[in-house]
């Protein structure tokens, strides 16, 4: 009887210990040196798409005349900034340099403020991920 109670007590403590364990991954687990290197290379290779992304965004919100001028001013500025971040990230990819992490050092609130925020990777032209439709059916 004592062995049975002891066995039940040990198994209950084991189950409680496992059940209350923190099984979540840390917030920055997918930011590592390889992601930083690929982000830097992507910024260098595809940062030239920024002016066209600015063209699309401005054309949709303010019209084609504003888009034609914003293409050169804001688009080229964003392209140069992204190239600078790309050079920095490729040069420092083995070292956790931004606040001792591998996170990007630029402002990443692109969903809240698309004019000032930058995505992790350069924008793609064509099928954008910001599409308002999806494959699920809503009733």
Backbone as CSV, one residue per row, in Angstrom:
resi,resn,N_x,N_y,N_z,CA_x,CA_y,CA_z,C_x,C_y,C_z
1,UNK,0.826,-1.190,0.000,0.000,0.000,0.000,0.869,1.252,0.000
2,UNK,1.932,1.236,0.833,2.812,2.404,0.893,3.527,2.613,-0.433
3,UNK,3.887,1.505,-1.093,4.559,1.634,-2.395,3.607,2.229,-3.430
4,UNK,2.357,1.822,-3.374,1.376,2.329,-4.327,1.142,3.831,-4.119
5,UNK,1.024,4.274,-2.882,0.837,5.698,-2.583,2.073,6.490,-2.991
6,UNK,3.244,5.943,-2.703,4.485,6.618,-3.087,4.605,6.722,-4.608
7,UNK,4.236,5.660,-5.314,4.267,5.672,-6.774,3.280,6.690,-7.334
8,UNK,2.084,6.764,-6.772,1.103,7.756,-7.208,1.576,9.176,-6.923
9,UNK,2.204,9.393,-5.794,2.717,10.715,-5.442,3.834,11.144,-6.388
10,UNK,4.734,10.224,-6.672,5.836,10.546,-7.590,5.300,10.816,-8.991
11,UNK,4.378,10.005,-9.459,3.830,10.230,-10.798,3.027,11.533,-10.853
12,UNK,2.306,11.874,-9.794,1.556,13.135,-9.771,2.503,14.324,-9.792
13,UNK,3.579,14.278,-9.038,4.561,15.365,-9.056,5.248,15.471,-10.402
14,UNK,5.517,14.340,-11.029,6.147,14.357,-12.349,5.210,14.991,-13.372
15,UNK,3.952,14.594,-13.344,2.983,15.154,-14.294,2.806,16.649,-14.054
16,UNK,2.739,17.067,-12.804,2.608,18.502,-12.507,3.838,19.273,-12.955
17,UNK,5.004,18.681,-12.770,6.241,19.349,-13.201,6.312,19.496,-14.701
18,UNK,5.862,18.485,-15.437,5.861,18.546,-16.895,4.777,19.496,-17.381
19,UNK,3.637,19.469,-16.744,2.512,20.282,-17.192,2.764,21.772,-16.980
20,UNK,3.550,22.133,-15.981,3.793,23.550,-15.733,5.098,24.035,-16.343
21,UNK,5.769,23.170,-17.112,7.032,23.576,-17.727,6.766,24.571,-18.841
22,UNK,7.718,25.444,-19.071,7.600,26.435,-20.138,8.051,25.798,-21.437
23,UNK,7.118,25.511,-22.309,7.472,24.855,-23.565,7.466,25.839,-24.734
24,UNK,7.295,27.110,-24.460,7.290,28.112,-25.518,8.718,28.411,-25.956
25,UNK,8.891,28.703,-27.209,10.216,29.099,-27.670,10.393,30.589,-27.385
26,UNK,11.618,31.034,-27.223,11.841,32.439,-26.911,11.412,33.349,-28.068
27,UNK,11.148,34.625,-27.785,10.615,35.528,-28.810,11.516,35.691,-30.036
28,UNK,12.802,35.672,-29.860,13.689,35.897,-31.001,14.369,34.642,-31.489
29,UNK,13.710,33.491,-31.367,14.377,32.233,-31.692,14.712,32.098,-33.172
30,UNK,13.945,32.697,-34.059,14.250,32.533,-35.473,15.190,33.614,-36.008
31,UNK,15.624,34.513,-35.168,16.637,35.481,-35.583,17.996,34.925,-35.183
32,UNK,18.727,34.405,-36.158,20.060,33.885,-35.910,21.002,34.415,-36.988
33,UNK,22.249,33.946,-36.973,23.243,34.504,-37.897,22.893,34.217,-39.352
34,UNK,22.290,33.069,-39.655,21.969,32.768,-41.047,20.812,33.634,-41.545
35,UNK,19.865,33.922,-40.671,18.763,34.810,-41.068,19.298,36.220,-41.305
36,UNK,20.254,36.646,-40.476,20.834,37.971,-40.638,21.601,38.061,-41.957
37,UNK,22.352,37.015,-42.288,23.089,37.009,-43.548,22.136,37.002,-44.740
38,UNK,21.110,36.176,-44.700,20.168,36.130,-45.823,19.383,37.429,-45.939
39,UNK,19.086,38.076,-44.808,18.403,39.368,-44.843,19.297,40.418,-45.493
40,UNK,20.588,40.408,-45.163,21.518,41.365,-45.754,21.696,41.148,-47.244
41,UNK,21.839,39.888,-47.655,21.988,39.599,-49.084,20.710,39.953,-49.834
42,UNK,19.571,39.641,-49.235,18.297,40.005,-49.864,18.140,41.511,-50.006
43,UNK,18.573,42.260,-48.996,18.494,43.718,-49.090,19.406,44.253,-50.183
44,UNK,20.572,43.655,-50.350,21.488,44.114,-51.397,20.981,43.756,-52.792
45,UNK,20.483,42.542,-52.949,20.064,42.097,-54.277,18.719,42.664,-54.706
46,UNK,17.773,42.727,-53.788,16.410,43.103,-54.159,15.960,44.438,-53.588
47,UNK,16.865,45.198,-53.016,16.510,46.519,-52.514,16.114,47.477,-53.627
48,UNK,16.499,47.162,-54.850,16.131,47.975,-55.996,14.650,47.937,-56.317
49,UNK,13.907,47.088,-55.672,12.461,47.014,-55.882,11.706,48.054,-55.064
50,UNK,12.385,48.723,-54.161,11.725,49.724,-53.309,11.053,50.841,-54.109
51,UNK,11.717,51.440,-55.124,11.008,52.506,-55.867,9.717,52.035,-56.507
52,UNK,9.703,50.804,-57.015,8.488,50.285,-57.653,7.406,49.996,-56.619
53,UNK,7.820,49.572,-55.436,6.859,49.365,-54.353,6.245,50.699,-53.925
54,UNK,7.084,51.736,-53.844,6.583,53.073,-53.505,5.645,53.560,-54.604
55,UNK,5.982,53.276,-55.848,5.123,53.657,-56.974,3.740,53.025,-56.812
56,UNK,3.688,51.725,-56.539,2.398,51.040,-56.382,1.597,51.611,-55.222
57,UNK,2.249,51.809,-54.102,1.545,52.299,-52.906,1.024,53.720,-53.112
58,UNK,1.854,54.592,-53.691,1.429,55.976,-53.901,0.369,56.063,-54.985
59,UNK,0.495,55.262,-56.024,-0.489,55.278,-57.098,-1.852,54.847,-56.585
60,UNK,-1.887,53.892,-55.686,-3.162,53.431,-55.133,-3.786,54.457,-54.187
61,UNK,-2.932,55.194,-53.467,-3.494,56.096,-52.464,-3.644,57.538,-52.942
62,UNK,-2.736,58.027,-53.796,-2.755,59.445,-54.146,-2.784,59.745,-55.633
63,UNK,-2.663,58.739,-56.490,-2.745,58.963,-57.922,-1.404,58.880,-58.622
64,UNK,-1.471,58.923,-59.952,-0.269,58.680,-60.766,0.707,59.849,-60.773
65,UNK,0.229,61.087,-60.654,1.150,62.238,-60.652,2.018,62.216,-59.390
66,UNK,1.390,61.959,-58.266,2.153,61.860,-57.022,3.084,60.656,-57.064
67,UNK,2.643,59.574,-57.675,3.475,58.375,-57.749,4.705,58.610,-58.605
68,UNK,4.585,59.394,-59.670,5.728,59.642,-60.545,6.828,60.417,-59.828
69,UNK,6.456,61.367,-58.996,7.488,62.117,-58.280,7.972,61.367,-57.040
70,UNK,7.065,60.675,-56.380,7.445,59.931,-55.183,8.326,58.736,-55.525
71,UNK,8.192,58.233,-56.756,9.026,57.139,-57.229,10.499,57.499,-57.110
72,UNK,10.849,58.715,-57.506,12.253,59.119,-57.470,12.706,59.525,-56.074
73,UNK,11.916,60.292,-55.380,12.360,60.840,-54.097,12.334,59.774,-52.999
74,UNK,11.148,59.310,-52.645,11.024,58.351,-51.549,11.558,56.974,-51.933
75,UNK,11.322,56.562,-53.177,11.768,55.236,-53.608,13.277,55.096,-53.625
76,UNK,13.969,56.090,-54.159,15.438,56.019,-54.197,16.010,56.137,-52.789
77,UNK,15.386,56.943,-51.939,15.853,57.040,-50.552,15.730,55.699,-49.847
78,UNK,14.589,55.044,-50.004,14.390,53.746,-49.369,15.329,52.690,-49.947
79,UNK,15.633,52.789,-51.219,16.558,51.844,-51.838,17.970,52.015,-51.274
80,UNK,18.404,53.245,-51.086,19.735,53.501,-50.535,19.810,53.076,-49.074
81,UNK,18.754,53.353,-48.311,18.723,52.944,-46.902,18.768,51.424,-46.797
82,UNK,17.999,50.735,-47.630,17.989,49.277,-47.596,19.342,48.712,-48.015
83,UNK,20.011,49.330,-48.981,21.348,48.878,-49.375,22.348,49.080,-48.236
84,UNK,22.214,50.182,-47.522,23.087,50.411,-46.372,22.882,49.379,-45.286
85,UNK,21.631,49.042,-45.002,21.354,47.990,-44.030,21.887,46.640,-44.519
86,UNK,21.794,46.405,-45.822,22.298,45.153,-46.379,23.805,45.025,-46.208
87,UNK,24.537,46.100,-46.483,25.993,46.075,-46.300,26.336,45.852,-44.834
88,UNK,25.639,46.531,-43.948,25.886,46.385,-42.512,25.623,44.949,-42.048
89,UNK,24.520,44.364,-42.495,24.167,43.034,-42.022,25.059,41.958,-42.604
90,UNK,25.514,42.120,-43.840,26.450,41.149,-44.412,27.808,41.259,-43.722
91,UNK,28.223,42.472,-43.404,29.532,42.654,-42.764,29.542,42.167,-41.319
92,UNK,28.417,42.223,-40.631,28.393,41.867,-39.208,27.547,40.630,-38.918
93,UNK,27.324,39.758,-39.915,26.413,38.635,-39.678,26.886,37.641,-38.621
94,UNK,28.193,37.421,-38.397,28.523,36.431,-37.363,28.378,36.961,-35.939
95,UNK,28.175,38.258,-35.786,28.162,38.874,-34.462,26.747,39.362,-34.133
96,UNK,26.206,39.044,-32.961,24.920,39.619,-32.569,25.096,41.090,-32.200
97,UNK,24.917,41.972,-33.161,25.334,43.364,-32.978,24.224,44.293,-32.488
98,UNK,22.985,44.094,-32.882,21.921,45.025,-32.490,21.334,44.586,-31.160
99,UNK,21.648,45.323,-30.113,21.191,45.027,-28.752,21.510,43.588,-28.360
100,UNK,22.678,43.124,-28.778,23.178,41.768,-28.522,22.239,40.680,-29.044
101,UNK,21.543,40.964,-30.151,20.697,39.974,-30.821,20.971,40.044,-32.314
102,UNK,20.349,39.155,-33.055,20.458,39.153,-34.514,19.247,39.817,-35.167
103,UNK,18.449,40.504,-34.416,17.275,41.178,-34.973,17.695,42.316,-35.897
104,UNK,16.839,42.682,-36.843,17.180,43.815,-37.705,17.152,45.119,-36.919
105,UNK,18.015,46.030,-37.293,18.126,47.272,-36.530,17.172,48.356,-37.019
106,UNK,16.455,48.107,-38.088,15.573,49.141,-38.611,14.167,49.004,-38.052
107,UNK,13.427,50.081,-38.215,12.058,50.180,-37.725,11.186,49.221,-38.524
108,UNK,10.561,48.241,-37.868,9.848,47.179,-38.572,8.342,47.250,-38.396
109,UNK,7.770,48.381,-38.195,6.319,48.487,-37.997,5.629,48.794,-39.318
110,UNK,5.923,47.987,-40.347,5.400,48.292,-41.675,3.892,48.138,-41.762
111,UNK,3.293,47.327,-40.909,1.840,47.195,-40.935,1.169,48.447,-40.359
112,UNK,1.795,49.059,-39.378,1.233,50.260,-38.772,1.571,51.506,-39.571
113,UNK,2.782,51.581,-40.075,3.240,52.759,-40.789,4.042,52.329,-42.016
114,UNK,3.399,52.038,-43.149,4.118,51.497,-44.301,5.079,52.481,-44.957
115,UNK,4.959,53.764,-44.653,5.872,54.715,-45.282,7.219,54.760,-44.586
116,UNK,7.249,54.462,-43.304,8.518,54.554,-42.580,9.049,53.202,-42.156
117,UNK,8.190,52.212,-42.036,8.630,50.889,-41.619,9.226,50.107,-42.770
118,UNK,10.126,49.205,-42.450,10.740,48.328,-43.433,10.408,46.891,-43.074
119,UNK,10.167,46.066,-44.081,9.990,44.648,-43.841,11.358,44.014,-43.661
120,UNK,11.386,42.786,-43.133,12.667,42.102,-42.974,13.376,41.952,-44.316
121,UNK,12.626,41.585,-45.331,13.185,41.398,-46.662,12.591,42.425,-47.608
122,UNK,13.276,42.657,-48.711,12.832,43.661,-49.672,11.467,43.274,-50.244
123,UNK,10.682,44.266,-50.666,9.355,43.952,-51.205,9.461,43.215,-52.530
124,UNK,8.479,42.374,-52.797,8.456,41.676,-54.070,7.406,42.302,-54.962
125,UNK,7.671,42.289,-56.217,6.720,42.842,-57.163,5.820,41.724,-57.660
126,UNK,4.612,42.061,-58.016,3.684,41.064,-58.516,2.713,40.655,-57.436
127,UNK,2.703,39.380,-57.101,1.790,38.853,-56.089,2.288,39.258,-54.717
128,UNK,1.663,40.252,-54.138,2.093,40.747,-52.839,1.437,39.965,-51.712
129,UNK,2.134,39.879,-50.591,1.585,39.155,-49.456,0.545,39.970,-48.708
130,UNK,0.367,41.231,-49.051,-0.617,42.069,-48.386,-1.982,41.963,-49.054
131,UNK,-2.204,40.924,-49.872,-3.468,40.781,-50.572,-4.606,40.646,-49.567
132,UNK,-5.714,41.264,-49.872,-6.832,41.269,-48.935,-7.704,40.038,-49.057
133,UNK,-7.397,39.122,-49.959,-8.191,37.915,-50.113,-7.376,36.717,-49.625
134,UNK,-8.068,35.608,-49.391,-7.412,34.365,-49.038,-8.225,33.202,-49.549
135,UNK,-7.744,32.000,-49.335,-8.423,30.818,-49.863,-9.534,30.316,-48.956
136,UNK,-9.600,30.808,-47.752,-10.650,30.326,-46.862,-11.982,30.961,-47.241
137,UNK,-13.038,30.236,-46.960,-14.360,30.712,-47.311,-15.053,31.228,-46.068
138,UNK,-15.470,32.470,-46.099,-16.172,33.055,-44.965,-17.644,33.215,-45.284
139,UNK,-18.490,32.898,-44.347,-19.929,32.992,-44.581,-20.490,34.186,-43.897
